[in-house]
Amino acid sequence: MELPRNHFKHALAAGRQQIGLWVSLPGAYATEVAAGAGFDWLLLDTEHSPNDVPGVLAQLQAAAAYPDVSPVVRPAWNDKVLVKRHLDVGAQTLLLPYVSTVAEAEAAVAAMRYPPRGIRGVAGSHRAARFGRVADYVKRAEAELCLLVQLETREALDNLEAIAGVDGVDGIFIGPADLAASLGHLGDIGHPEVQSTIADAIRRVRACGKPPGILAADETAARRYIEAGTLFTAVATDVVLLARETARLAKAFRG
């Protein structure tokens, strides 16, 4: 059995824009609805969602029926155990939050790789290896794994070029909400200082030869970020879409 190809990783390497949806609703059913919508990637969140590894497994299984969309999983933290567990259930692309230093980026890379290049625990019968049916999985897996690190503090931006230069970091994601808080503008992503800092960070990531990514609050922001140079752009969040549309519909009928 062949090792699954990571279409998201190869698209970023080729410089092709990847449009995504942030999936905060836990459960396979909502994921399957989103998987057929036509996005390039879905972010399956466990940091700010009541979700866990078994839940992500069900979401990955639901999304697998839609080969044109790539799941990206965000573990709750840059933690070697969480990385190992998500990789073993079949996640090929991980977005690790709150990476602010070279040491933290290097730890993330090590967690993604088997020894002697890293510290990922070795097993051969998990879902990622198609339960032992992918020949030489442990030797070949790294080629199809993709690591995205999330920069969301002033310290992280100070270290941006050094983090981008860490071997094994495939993309840099700018976390707008936490970055705004770190800059002293909690809850105000649209503040001019925050937006100018984001635009500058996108430019710097591109200058390092790495793809920048971000989550946008609305369509206008998404288009602005794409124009600034993002290559993987989440243009909405499922929870926000549901909340806004249900409120709009209720208001339309209740006045």
C-alpha positions in Angstrom: 0.0 0.0 0.0 1.3 3.5 -0.9 2.1 6.2 1.6 -0.6 8.9 1.2 0.6 12.0 -0.6 0.4 15.3 1.3 -1.2 17.5 -1.3 -1.2 20.5 1.0 2.6 20.3 1.6 3.3 19.9 -2.1 1.0 22.8 -3.1 2.8 25.1 -0.7 6.2 24.0 -2.0 4.9 24.9 -5.5 3.7 28.3 -4.3 0.0 27.6 -4.9 -2.5 29.5 -2.8 -4.4 27.2 -0.4 -7.8 28.5 0.8 -9.0 26.9 4.0 -11.7 26.8 6.6 -11.2 26.8 10.4 -13.1 23.9 11.9 -13.8 24.4 15.6 -16.9 22.3 15.8 -15.9 18.9 17.1 -17.3 15.8 15.6 -17.1 14.0 12.3 -20.5 15.2 11.0 -19.7 18.9 10.8 -16.2 18.1 9.4 -17.8 16.0 6.6 -20.1 18.9 5.7 -17.1 21.2 5.4 -15.0 18.7 3.6 -17.3 18.7 0.6 -17.5 22.5 0.3 -14.5 23.0 -2.0 -11.8 24.3 0.3 -8.2 23.2 -0.2 -7.7 22.6 3.5 -9.5 22.3 6.8 -8.0 23.2 10.2 -9.1 20.7 12.8 -8.7 22.6 16.0 -8.0 21.1 19.5 -6.5 24.2 21.1 -9.6 26.3 21.4 -12.2 23.6 20.7 -13.6 20.9 23.0 -11.8 18.3 20.9 -9.2 15.6 21.5 -7.3 12.9 19.7 -10.2 10.4 19.3 -12.3 13.2 18.0 -9.6 14.2 15.5 -9.4 10.6 14.4 -13.1 10.6 13.5 -12.7 13.9 11.7 -9.8 12.6 9.6 -11.9 9.5 8.7 -14.8 11.7 7.6 -12.6 14.0 5.6 -10.8 11.0 3.9 -13.9 10.6 1.6 -13.0 13.9 0.0 -9.5 13.6 -1.4 -9.4 17.2 -2.8 -9.3 18.7 0.8 -6.3 18.4 3.1 -6.8 18.2 6.9 -4.5 20.2 9.0 -4.6 19.5 12.8 -3.8 22.0 15.5 -2.8 20.2 18.7 -3.5 22.0 21.9 0.2 22.7 22.5 3.7 22.2 21.1 3.9 19.0 23.0 5.8 15.9 21.9 3.2 13.5 23.2 0.3 15.3 21.4 2.4 15.5 18.2 3.0 11.7 18.3 -0.6 10.8 19.0 -1.9 13.0 16.2 0.6 11.7 13.7 -0.1 8.1 14.6 -3.8 8.5 13.9 -3.0 9.8 10.4 -2.5 13.6 10.5 0.1 14.6 8.0 0.1 18.3 8.6 0.3 19.9 12.1 0.0 23.5 13.1 1.7 23.9 16.5 0.7 27.0 18.5 2.7 29.5 20.5 6.2 28.9 19.0 8.3 31.9 20.0 11.9 30.7 20.0 14.3 28.7 17.9 14.5 26.1 20.7 10.7 25.7 20.6 10.7 25.3 16.8 13.5 22.8 17.0 11.5 20.8 19.6 8.5 20.8 17.3 10.7 19.5 14.4 12.2 16.7 16.7 8.7 15.6 17.7 7.7 15.2 14.0 10.8 13.0 13.2 11.8 9.5 14.1 15.3 8.8 15.6 18.0 9.5 15.0 16.7 12.8 13.4 14.1 13.3 16.1 12.2 11.8 19.1 8.9 10.5 17.7 8.1 7.1 19.2 8.3 4.2 16.7 5.2 2.1 16.0 4.3 0.2 12.9 0.7 -0.8 13.2 -1.1 2.6 13.6 -3.5 4.2 11.2 -0.8 6.5 9.7 1.0 3.4 8.4 -2.3 1.9 7.2 -2.1 -0.6 10.1 1.3 -1.8 8.9 0.4 -2.0 5.2 2.6 0.9 4.1 6.0 -0.6 3.4 8.9 1.1 5.2 6.6 3.8 6.7 9.0 4.8 9.4 11.7 5.5 6.8 9.4 7.3 4.3 6.9 9.1 6.5 8.9 12.3 7.0 8.7 13.2 3.3 5.0 13.6 3.5 4.7 15.3 6.9 4.3 19.0 7.1 5.1 21.2 10.1 3.5 24.7 10.4 4.5 26.8 13.5 2.3 29.5 14.8 4.0 32.9 15.7 1.7 34.9 17.9 3.9 37.1 20.3 6.3 40.0 20.0 9.1 37.6 21.0 8.2 35.3 18.1 8.3 38.1 15.6 11.7 39.2 17.0 12.9 35.6 16.2 11.0 35.2 12.9 13.9 34.8 10.6 15.7 32.4 12.9 12.6 30.3 13.4 11.9 30.2 9.6 15.5 29.0 9.1 15.0 25.9 11.3 15.3 22.8 9.1 11.9 21.0 9.2 9.7 24.1 9.5 7.6 24.0 6.4 5.4 27.1 7.0 4.9 30.1 9.3 1.4 30.9 10.6 0.7 34.3 12.0 -1.8 34.1 14.9 -3.6 37.5 14.8 -5.6 37.4 18.0 -2.7 36.5 20.3 -0.4 38.8 18.4 -2.8 41.7 19.0 -2.8 40.9 22.7 1.0 40.7 22.8 1.2 44.1 21.2 -1.1 45.6 23.8 -4.3 45.6 21.7 -6.3 42.7 23.3 -9.5 42.0 21.2 -8.6 44.6 18.6 -7.1 42.7 15.6 -8.0 45.6 13.3 -5.8 48.1 15.2 -3.5 49.8 12.7 -0.3 48.6 14.6 -1.5 45.0 14.6 -2.4 45.1 10.9 0.9 46.7 9.9 2.8 44.2 12.0 1.0 41.3 10.3 1.7 42.7 6.9 5.4 43.1 7.8 5.5 39.6 9.2 4.0 38.2 6.0 6.6 40.0 3.9 9.5 38.8 6.2 8.3 35.1 6.0 8.2 35.3 2.2 11.6 36.8 2.2 12.8 33.7 4.1 11.5 31.5 1.3 8.7 30.0 3.5 5.0 30.1 3.0 3.1 32.4 5.4 -0.4 31.6 6.6 -3.1 33.3 8.7 -6.8 33.1 9.8 -8.9 36.0 8.7 -11.9 37.4 10.6 -13.8 38.2 7.4 -13.7 38.2 3.6 -12.2 41.7 3.4 -9.4 40.8 5.7 -8.8 37.5 3.9 -8.3 39.2 0.6 -6.0 41.8 2.2 -3.8 39.1 3.6 -3.7 37.2 0.3 -2.7 40.4 -1.5 0.0 40.9 1.2 1.4 37.4 0.4 -0.2 34.7 2.4 -0.1 31.2 0.8 -2.3 29.3 3.2 -5.3 31.4 4.3 -8.2 30.3 6.4 -11.0 32.6 5.3 -13.6 31.8 7.9 -14.4 29.8 11.0 -17.3 27.3 11.0 -18.6 28.4 14.4 -18.6 32.0 13.4 -20.4 31.2 10.1 -23.0 29.2 12.0 -23.5 31.9 14.7 -23.8 34.8 12.3 -26.1 33.1 9.8 -28.5 31.7 12.5 -28.6 35.1 14.1 -29.3 36.8 10.7 -32.0 34.3 9.9 -33.7 34.6 13.3 -33.6 38.4 13.0 -35.1 38.3 9.5 -38.2 36.5 10.7 -38.6 38.1 14.1 -37.8 41.7 13.2 
